[in-house]
């Protein structure tokens, strides 16, 4: 006997792929949600799937999806007024902003170091207005943070390793921030 309907014409592999893709469209599961769930993120045998956790509320416009572990699920469509998140997802926008600022500052440190080498070896003219203004801008941005690092470093002659130490500290801070706040 042939089973009719939308699911009857599909192979089991296609059903699994459709269920997985429907779950993936709701975004990644946060670490807290993954630790609290008793089963796997996707697949048969999971206690509750991501789609059922996020799709329990009903709104004006309902959309139905099929989950392999839970069956048909009513899912609310996201709108700009209902985008308020709760839990660990609240900090992601702020963390990505801080991550972007740290990355920009690291590139400014690298630019300051390269420009100082070019000026020291006479490759660029220090009296050029563009070079002088770029050097002044980079010095004003990086010097207040590099000065305390230089104060406790030993004198290494003409070598200044304070930008390298600051870049390593910024990488450590960024990784620590995402480890404990994300």
C-alpha positions as CSV (number, residue, x, y, z in Angstrom):
1,X,0.0,0.0,0.0
2,X,1.4,3.4,-1.0
3,X,1.3,6.1,1.5
4,X,0.1,9.4,0.1
5,X,0.7,13.0,1.0
6,X,3.9,15.1,1.1
7,X,5.8,12.7,3.4
8,X,4.9,9.5,1.5
9,X,6.9,10.4,-1.6
10,X,10.1,11.1,0.3
11,X,12.9,8.7,1.2
12,X,13.9,8.4,4.9
13,X,17.2,10.2,4.1
14,X,15.3,13.2,2.7
15,X,13.0,13.3,5.7
16,X,16.0,13.4,8.0
17,X,17.6,16.1,5.9
18,X,14.4,18.2,5.9
19,X,14.0,17.9,9.7
20,X,17.7,18.9,10.2
21,X,17.4,21.8,7.9
22,X,14.2,23.0,9.5
23,X,16.0,23.0,12.9
24,X,19.1,24.7,11.6
25,X,17.0,27.6,10.3
26,X,16.3,28.7,13.9
27,X,20.0,29.5,14.7
28,X,22.6,27.7,16.8
29,X,21.8,26.3,20.2
30,X,23.5,28.3,22.9
31,X,25.9,26.5,25.2
32,X,23.5,26.9,28.2
33,X,20.6,25.4,26.2
34,X,22.9,22.5,25.1
35,X,24.0,21.8,28.6
36,X,20.4,21.9,29.9
37,X,19.1,19.5,27.3
38,X,19.4,15.8,28.0
39,X,19.7,14.7,24.4
40,X,21.6,15.6,21.3
41,X,21.1,18.9,19.4
42,X,19.7,17.2,16.3
43,X,18.7,13.6,15.6
44,X,16.3,10.9,16.7
45,X,16.0,10.2,20.4
46,X,16.6,13.7,21.7
47,X,14.4,14.7,24.6
48,X,13.4,18.0,23.1
49,X,14.6,19.7,20.0
50,X,15.6,23.3,19.4
51,X,12.5,23.9,17.3
52,X,10.1,22.9,20.0
53,X,11.9,25.0,22.6
54,X,11.7,28.1,20.5
55,X,8.4,27.5,18.8
56,X,6.1,27.1,21.7
57,X,4.6,30.6,21.7
58,X,1.9,31.3,19.2
59,X,1.5,34.6,17.4
60,X,-0.7,36.1,14.8
61,X,1.1,34.5,11.9
62,X,1.7,30.8,12.4
63,X,4.0,28.6,10.3
64,X,4.2,24.9,10.6
65,X,7.4,22.9,10.4
66,X,8.1,19.2,10.9
67,X,10.6,18.0,13.5
68,X,11.8,14.4,13.4
69,X,11.5,14.0,17.2
70,X,8.4,16.1,18.0
71,X,6.3,16.0,14.8
72,X,4.5,19.1,13.4
73,X,5.4,22.3,15.3
74,X,3.7,25.7,15.2
75,X,6.5,28.3,15.0
76,X,6.1,32.0,15.4
77,X,7.5,34.3,12.8
78,X,10.1,36.7,14.1
79,X,9.3,40.3,13.9
80,X,11.2,43.4,15.1
81,X,9.0,43.8,18.1
82,X,9.4,40.2,19.3
83,X,13.2,39.9,19.0
84,X,13.8,40.3,22.7
85,X,16.1,37.5,23.8
86,X,16.5,36.1,27.2
87,X,19.5,34.3,28.8
88,X,23.0,34.1,27.4
89,X,22.0,35.4,23.9
90,X,21.5,38.9,25.2
91,X,25.2,39.7,25.3
92,X,26.1,38.5,21.8
93,X,25.7,41.9,20.2
94,X,27.8,43.6,22.8
95,X,30.4,40.9,22.7
96,X,30.7,41.3,18.9
97,X,31.0,45.0,19.2
98,X,33.9,44.7,21.8
99,X,35.5,42.0,19.5
100,X,35.4,44.4,16.6
101,X,36.9,47.3,18.6
102,X,39.7,45.0,19.9
103,X,40.4,43.9,16.3
104,X,40.5,47.5,15.0
105,X,42.8,48.5,17.9
106,X,45.2,45.6,17.1
107,X,45.3,46.7,13.5
108,X,46.1,50.3,14.7
109,X,48.9,48.9,16.8
110,X,50.3,47.1,13.8
111,X,50.0,50.2,11.6
112,X,51.8,52.3,14.3
113,X,54.7,49.7,14.5
114,X,55.1,49.6,10.7
115,X,54.9,53.3,10.3
116,X,57.5,53.8,13.1
117,X,59.9,51.4,11.2
118,X,59.3,53.2,7.9
119,X,60.1,56.5,9.6
120,X,63.1,55.2,11.4
121,X,64.7,53.7,8.2
122,X,63.8,56.8,6.2
123,X,61.5,55.1,3.8
124,X,58.8,57.7,4.1
125,X,59.3,61.4,4.6
126,X,58.3,62.4,8.1
127,X,57.7,66.0,7.0
128,X,55.0,65.0,4.6
129,X,51.7,66.3,5.9
130,X,49.8,63.0,5.4
131,X,52.5,60.9,7.0
132,X,52.9,63.4,9.9
133,X,49.1,63.4,10.6
134,X,48.8,59.6,10.3
135,X,51.8,59.2,12.7
136,X,50.3,61.8,15.1
137,X,46.9,60.1,15.1
138,X,48.3,56.6,15.6
139,X,50.6,57.8,18.4
140,X,47.8,59.6,20.2
141,X,45.6,56.4,20.0
142,X,48.2,53.8,21.0
143,X,50.6,55.7,23.3
144,X,48.3,56.0,26.4
145,X,47.9,52.2,26.5
146,X,51.5,51.3,25.6
147,X,53.1,53.7,28.1
148,X,52.2,51.6,31.2
149,X,53.5,48.5,29.5
150,X,56.8,50.2,28.6
151,X,57.2,51.3,32.2
152,X,57.7,47.8,33.6
153,X,59.5,46.3,30.7
154,X,63.3,46.1,30.9
155,X,65.4,48.2,28.5
156,X,66.1,46.1,25.5
157,X,68.1,48.7,23.6
158,X,66.4,49.9,20.5
159,X,63.8,47.2,20.5
160,X,60.3,48.0,21.7
161,X,58.2,44.9,22.3
162,X,55.3,46.6,24.1
163,X,53.0,46.4,21.0
164,X,53.6,42.7,20.8
165,X,52.8,42.2,24.5
166,X,49.7,44.4,24.2
167,X,48.5,42.4,21.2
168,X,48.9,39.2,23.1
169,X,47.0,40.6,26.0
170,X,44.2,41.8,23.8
171,X,43.9,38.3,22.2
172,X,43.8,36.8,25.6
173,X,41.2,39.2,26.8
174,X,39.0,38.6,23.7
175,X,39.2,34.8,24.1
176,X,38.5,35.1,27.8
177,X,35.5,37.3,27.1
178,X,33.9,34.9,24.7
179,X,34.7,31.9,27.0
180,X,33.0,33.3,30.1
181,X,30.4,35.7,28.7
182,X,29.1,34.0,25.6
